[in-house]
Amino acid sequence: MAAGLPDPKEIEELLLGGELRYNRVEAVRLSGVSRDFAGRIWRAFGYPSMPDETIAYTEGDVEALDRLRGLVDDGILDEDGVIRLVRAFGQTMTRLAEWQVNLLRSMLTQDLTETPSAQAVDTVVDIAEKHIGDFEPLVLHAWRRQLAAAGTRALAAAASRENGDSAGRPMTTVGFADMVSFTQVSRELEEIELARVVEWFEETAADIIASCGGRLVKTLGDEVLFSAETPEIGAEIALTVAAAIQDETEVPDVRVGVAHGPVLPLMGDVFGTTVNLAARLTSLARPGAVVIDAELAACLEKAPGYEVTRIVKRPVRGLGIIQPYVLRRSGGRAT
């Protein structure tokens, strides 16, 4: 351990909220689950494998195993269902934790590529010790808000099935916003500058998607995938994102492709031909422009505030010949 740095074990116990007191064998025995099931759970959470004799588990780890065993015993989920649930938590929280630590580091040092000083680490630990109790309820609050939104979408999908729509595939507007010439930009900028550009792009897109009433499905560095329950919301997101990025001179323009049709929601993502079509439409758009499919164009044809213009039919990989349209606000100049 470097001189002047806090004891890693003390930091770990502080953040875990309890003492490291059990080895693998003891944690499994106390929780009442099988060794195999515990191993699957810990791998799904993203925990590294530990030798049997290593003291690496807290009372909280034992309680988590016990709660998950209860879900299986009560018939709420089977073992595979529990593993899928835990993997979703693990992957989400991994990114959240890295994001939070990097945020704290950025408050203490201008260059995130540098190793933090002992004083900076002490400051981060002090913040964690004093305020981790404030952060934890925020995570639960955000989860409940998003769970409520996801539950509402699930009810809407169930209603669409009752109305005769494709089972499990609600009609949805989905779109991709893709930064133009990102590969070239990544060669021209320093790593930290490139990271800031990507962060600004993701934050801007996420804020617009949320404020318009859509959902940010995922980010892919230079690209974001969003969904919306109505064509109008999807159109508003697409046009607002394109305009906001275009107004920022230090960030490359984006091109946006949007399609409307049945999608398969699965594990927080969306799949299907409609999603593939939106991705293909993105490649047809010019910088700063929004290109949509014929289905969305028909939905927006009489919607106030929008203008759709038919362009030349194009062949696209895997989907044959398609009829794209350019979407603009009414009275907007041609792109």
N, C-alpha and C positions, 0 to 999 in steps of 0.2 A: 504493500500500500504506500502511495506517495506521501511524503512528509507534509503534514498540515491538513490532509484531507480527512473527513469524518470516516468512522468505521463503517464499511459497506454493510455489515450485518445490522448495525444500529439503524441505518437508513432504510434497509429492507423491512425491518420490523416496524419502523415508524409508518411506512407507507402501507404495509399489510394490516396494520392495526392490531397486531398481536405478536407474541413471542414465537420464534421458530423452536418448536419443542418436540416434534415427532419425526421419525423416519418413515420411509414408504410403508414398511410392514405394519408399523403401529397405526398409521393413518387409515390404512385399509381395514385393519381389525376393528378399530373404534367406530368406523362409519358403517360397518356391516355389509359392505359391497364386496364383490369378488375382485381379486387382483387384476384380472383382465379388464373388467368394467372400469375400475379406477384408472388403469393405464390409458384406456380409450378416452375417458373424460379429460385427463390431464393433457393428453396430446391435442384434443379438440380445443381446449382452452389456450393452447400454445405454450405449455410449460415444457422446459427441457427435461429429458430423462435423467433421473438421479439414481446413483447406486443405493441399494437397499439400506445401507447403514448410515447414509447422509441425513443429518437433521435438517430438513428443508420445508416442513409443513407446519402450519399454525392450526389453532382451534377452528379458525374460519374455513380452512381447507377441509377439515373433517366435517364441519357442519354443511358445507356445500355438497359434499358427496352424499351425506345423509338426506338432504332435501331432494336431490336428484333421484336417489333410490326411492324416496317416498312417491315421486311422480310415477315411477314405474309400478310400485306396489299398489297404488290407488287406481291404476289403469288409465291415467291421464295421457301418458305417452309410453310407447315401448322403448326399448334400449336404443334402437336406431334413431327414433325421434328425439330422444334426449341428446344424443351425440350431435345431431344436426342443430338443435337449439343451442347447445354449448358452443359449437363451432361458430355460429353466427355471433354470439356474445364475444367470443375470444378474438375473432378477426376484427370486429368493430372496435373493441376496447384497445387492441394493440395499436391501431392507428390513432385513436384518441389519446392514448398515453404518450406516444411519440410526439404528437402535435402539441400537447400541453407542456412537455419538457422543453421542446424547441422554442415554444413561446416564452417560457421563463428565461431560457438562455438568451433569447434575442433581446430581452429587457436588460441584460447584464453585460452583453458583449456585442459589438457591432459586426463581428465576423464569426458566423456560425461554423466556419471551417476550423477555427482555432479551438484547442482544448481549453475548457474553462479553468480559470485559476482556482486555487483553494478558497479564496475569498468569495468568488462567484458561487461555488458549490455550497459553501456555508450559507449564503443568502438564500439559495433555492431551498435548501433543507429547512431553514428557518421559516420561510413562507409556507412550505408544506406543513410543518408542525403546527403553525398557528391557524392555518386556513383550510386544511384538508376537510375539516368538518363542514365548511361552507360549500366546498366543491361537490361533495358526495350527493347532497339533496338535489343539486342542479342536474346531475346526470340522471337521477330518477325522474325528475320533473320532465326533462326533455324526452326521455323514453316514453313516459305516459302520454305526452302530447302526440308523439309520432305514432304510438300504438292506437290512440283514438282516431287519428287520421287514417291509418291503415285499416282499422276496423270499419270505418265509414265506407272506404273504397270497397271492402269485401262485401258489405251489405248491398252496395250499388251493383256489384257484379252478380250477386245472387238475384237481385231484382231483374237484371237484364236476362238471366237465364229463364226466369218465370215468363218473360215477355217473348221468349222464343229465340233470343240471340244465341250465338255460338256458346256452348256450355263451357264455362270456365275461361272464356276469352272475351272480355268486355270490349266494346268499341272505345278506343283510346286514341288520342293524338300524341304522337311521339316525335321527338326531334333531336338531331345532333347539331351542336355548334362546334366547329372545328377551326382552330387557329391556322391562318394561311402561312405557308412557307416556314413552318415551325422548325424543320430540320436545318434550314439555312440560319435561322435566328439562333438556334442552339449552338451553332459553330461560331457565331460572331460574339456572343455574350459570355462573360465569366459565369462560372457555375452559380455563384450567389445571386448575380443579376438575373440569370435565367429562372432561378427558383422564385424570385420575387415577381417576375412577369407571370409565371404560371399561377402563383398564389393569388395575384390580383385578378387574373382571369377567372379562376375558380370562385373566388369570393364574389366578384361582380355578378357572374352568371347565377350563383346560388341565391344571392339576394333578390335578383330580378325574378327568378323562378318562384321563390317563396312568396314574394309580394304580389305576384300575379295569380297565385292560387294553384300553381303546378307542383310537381315533385321532381327533385333532383334525384335521378336514379343512380348515377355513378359518374365519377370523373376519371378521365384517362390521360391526365397530364395536359395535352394540348387539345383535349376534346371533352365535352360534357354531353351526357344523355339525359333528357328530361321527358316527362310525360304530363299530360293534362287530361282532365275528364271531359272537356268540351273543345270543339274546334276553335272557338273564339279565344279561350284561354291559351291554347297552344300557339295560335297566331300572334297573340299579344306578346307572349314570351319570346318568340322567335324574332319579331321585329324590334323589340326593346333591347334584347341582347346584342343584335347586330348593330344597332345605332349606338349603344353605350360603348362598345369596343371600338367602333369607328371613330368616336370622339376622342379617344385616348391616343395621342400621337406616338407614344413610346411603346405601344403594344400593337402587334400585328392585327390586321382585320380578321374577322371570322366570316366563314360562310356557313349557312344554316340550311339543313334539309329537314323537312317535316312531312309526315304521312299520317293518315287517319284510317283506322281499321281495327280488326280484332287482334288482341295481343294475349300472350300467356304470361301472367304474373307468377314468378316463381323465385322464392328465396330472396326477395327484395329487388330482383332484376326483372326485365321484361324480354320476352322472346317472340319470335314469329316473323312471318313474311313482312308485316307492316314495319317492324323494326329494321329489317334488312333493307327495305325500300327507302326508309328515311336515311340510312347510311349512304346508300347509292346516290340519293338526291343531293346530299352534301357535296359530293365530288363534282356535281354539275353546276353548282352555284359559283358565281363570281365573288371576289372579295367584297364583303359588306352586304351581300344579297341573301335573300331567302327564297329557296325553291321548294315547292310543295307538289304533292301528287294530285291526281285527278279527283280522288274522293274528297280530299280536304278542300280543293278548289270549288267543288260543287256545294259543299257545306257553307262556304264563305261567300258564294256568289252574290247573295242578297243581303249579307251582313253589313251593317253600316260601318264606315270607317276603313274598309279594306278594298283593295283592287287586285284582281288576279289577271295575269296576262299569259295566254298560251304561248309556249315557245316550241321549237322544233322537237319532234319525237326523237328519242335517243335509245340506242341499245345499252342495256346495263347487264353486267355479269350476273347470271343466275336468275334473272327476272325477265329476260327478253326485251322487247320494245316497249317503252313506257312513254306516257304523255306527261311531261312536266309543265309546271306553271311557275311564274315569278310572282311572289306576293309583295305588295307594297301597301302603304297607307294611301287612302284616297287623296289624290292631288299630288302624290310624291313624284319626284323626277325619276326617269328611267335609269336603270342600273346596268 
